Every structure is written in structure tokens, then in C-alpha cells.
């Protein structure tokens, strides 16, 4: 379990640093990301990368705050 928590923390840290390459490295090449309604929004690491490249450029001030683990 500790290894999983470390991985989750590293992904969160990469997101907050807007380190795109490190952030997307935590997604499988063939990942599927779905929205709140269950519909897939991205269907590969490449599409996740494109989404976050745009988001990081548009919203450089965005940070995620972990409230509880």
C-alpha cells in the first residue's frame, strides 16, 4: 500500500508542478478517462497529454490540494 501512496503523491506533485511529461507517465498508453457521467473523454495517453498540455497552458495557476488520504 505504501508504494501506491508514493505513486499517487508523485503524480499529484507532477500535476502541481505542471510537469506534463511526468504527469502523463502515470497513465497507461491505452488508458480510458471518463467524465462524471461515465462517458469517455480521453482514450489514450496521447489524448490525456493533449488535454493537460492545453489546461496547463491556459491555467498555469491551477493546483490540486489533497484534503485527506
Rosetta silent file (secondary structure, phi, psi, omega in degrees, C-alpha in Angstrom):
SEQUENCE: XXXXXXXXXXXXXXXXXXXXXXXXXXXXXXXXXXXXXXXXXXXXXXXXXXXXXXXXXXXXXXXXXXXXX
SCORE:     score description
SCORE:     0.000 S_00000001
   1 L     0.000  -38.452 -178.342    0.000    0.000    0.000 S_00000001
   2 H   -59.744  -39.595  178.604    2.822    2.427    0.803 S_00000001
   3 H   -62.213  -39.625  178.580    4.186    2.159   -2.761 S_00000001
   4 H   -64.058  -40.580  178.276    0.759    3.064   -4.133 S_00000001
   5 H   -64.662  -38.641  178.421    0.580    6.137   -1.908 S_00000001
   6 H   -64.692  -40.721  177.967    4.029    7.219   -3.064 S_00000001
   7 H   -63.947  -45.645  179.344    2.977    6.872   -6.697 S_00000001
   8 H   -60.457  -40.810  179.678   -0.196    8.862   -6.081 S_00000001
   9 H   -65.960  -40.986  179.330    1.813   11.598   -4.346 S_00000001
  10 H   -64.317  -38.065  177.794    4.335   11.765   -7.206 S_00000001
  11 H   -67.158  -42.613  177.601    1.524   12.141   -9.738 S_00000001
  12 H   -61.832  -43.046  178.131   -0.061   14.895   -7.639 S_00000001
  13 H   -61.684  -41.239  178.503    3.313   16.635   -7.325 S_00000001
  14 H   -64.354  -40.939  177.115    3.821   16.437  -11.107 S_00000001
  15 H   -60.065  -49.384 -177.049    0.349   17.927  -11.669 S_00000001
  16 H   -66.652  -28.472  176.288    1.036   20.804   -9.277 S_00000001
  17 L   -83.832   -5.479 -174.077    4.427   21.457  -10.896 S_00000001
  18 L    51.940   42.619  175.317    2.687   21.282  -14.276 S_00000001
  19 L   -89.259   88.604 -171.365    5.351   18.785  -15.319 S_00000001
  20 H   -58.228  -46.701 -176.679    3.427   17.376  -18.269 S_00000001
  21 H   -61.802  -44.854  179.161    5.817   14.563  -19.175 S_00000001
  22 H   -68.252  -43.087 -178.752    5.983   13.205  -15.637 S_00000001
  23 H   -57.687  -50.362 -176.487    2.255   13.649  -15.047 S_00000001
  24 H   -74.429  -15.494  178.546    1.201   11.699  -18.127 S_00000001
  25 L   -65.598  -16.201  178.779    3.800    8.996  -17.496 S_00000001
  26 L   -84.405   -3.660  177.692    1.474    7.670  -14.795 S_00000001
  27 L  -100.697  140.843  174.469   -1.204    6.854  -17.398 S_00000001
  28 L   -67.824  153.590  178.816   -1.129    3.648  -19.454 S_00000001
  29 L   -55.719  -36.450 -176.312   -0.731    4.073  -23.213 S_00000001
  30 L  -107.952   31.637 -179.060   -4.264    2.726  -23.702 S_00000001
  31 L   -64.097  157.926  173.419   -5.917    4.390  -20.702 S_00000001
  32 L  -128.606  122.160  178.218   -9.540    5.489  -20.755 S_00000001
  33 E  -110.134  130.213 -178.183  -10.531    8.568  -18.748 S_00000001
  34 E  -116.293  151.054  175.808  -14.235    9.180  -18.205 S_00000001
  35 L   -79.054 -178.717 -178.004  -16.176   12.225  -17.115 S_00000001
  36 L   -60.695  -28.337 -179.750  -18.604   12.353  -14.214 S_00000001
  37 L   -86.158    0.792  177.500  -21.390   10.969  -16.401 S_00000001
  38 L    92.489   -8.891  179.045  -19.286    7.929  -17.332 S_00000001
  39 L   -75.907  132.562  176.455  -18.653    8.916  -20.926 S_00000001
  40 E   -60.150  135.155  177.522  -15.014    8.515  -22.008 S_00000001
  41 E  -109.521  -29.219  174.771  -13.301   11.865  -22.519 S_00000001
  42 E  -137.031  144.366 -175.696   -9.808   10.583  -23.379 S_00000001
  43 L  -128.983   23.615  175.115   -8.900    7.156  -24.726 S_00000001
  44 L  -169.487  163.955  175.102   -5.092    7.136  -24.719 S_00000001
  45 H   -60.367  -37.301 -179.249   -2.074    8.647  -23.000 S_00000001
  46 H   -62.116  -39.514  179.971   -1.659   10.895  -26.050 S_00000001
  47 H   -74.714  -32.233  173.280   -5.141   12.384  -25.631 S_00000001
  48 H   -63.765  -43.828  179.842   -4.583   12.862  -21.884 S_00000001
  49 H   -60.912  -44.051  178.987   -1.319   14.635  -22.721 S_00000001
  50 H   -62.382  -41.637  179.411   -3.060   16.922  -25.217 S_00000001
  51 H   -61.244  -47.942 -175.724   -5.777   17.763  -22.682 S_00000001
  52 H   -78.161  -25.916  173.256   -3.322   18.654  -19.924 S_00000001
  53 H   -61.569  -44.530  178.391   -0.923   20.500  -22.223 S_00000001
  54 H   -66.468  -45.510 -178.635   -3.826   22.797  -23.065 S_00000001
  55 H   -63.492  -44.381 -179.362   -5.013   23.031  -19.434 S_00000001
  56 H   -64.133  -37.667  179.219   -1.529   23.772  -18.065 S_00000001
  57 H   -70.474  -39.595 -176.215   -1.020   26.500  -20.688 S_00000001
  58 H   -78.435  -32.163 -174.626   -4.445   28.037  -20.130 S_00000001
  59 L  -130.569   66.385 -175.939   -4.497   27.812  -16.331 S_00000001
  60 L   -64.099  -17.220 -179.230   -0.907   27.976  -15.013 S_00000001
  61 L   -85.007  -10.171 -177.056   -2.147   28.912  -11.542 S_00000001
  62 L   -63.937  135.504  175.042   -4.137   25.670  -11.098 S_00000001
  63 L  -141.900  150.413  174.721   -3.059   23.446   -8.237 S_00000001
  64 L  -104.530  137.147  179.481   -4.661   20.437   -6.605 S_00000001
  65 L  -116.031  123.559  178.059   -4.844   20.291   -2.834 S_00000001
  66 L   -80.253  119.515 -178.480   -5.110   16.954   -1.080 S_00000001
  67 L   -89.957  -28.775 -177.387   -7.633   17.277    1.739 S_00000001
  68 L  -164.650  149.496  175.101   -7.388   13.749    3.107 S_00000001
  69 L  -139.381    0.000    0.000   -5.798   10.418    2.339 S_00000001
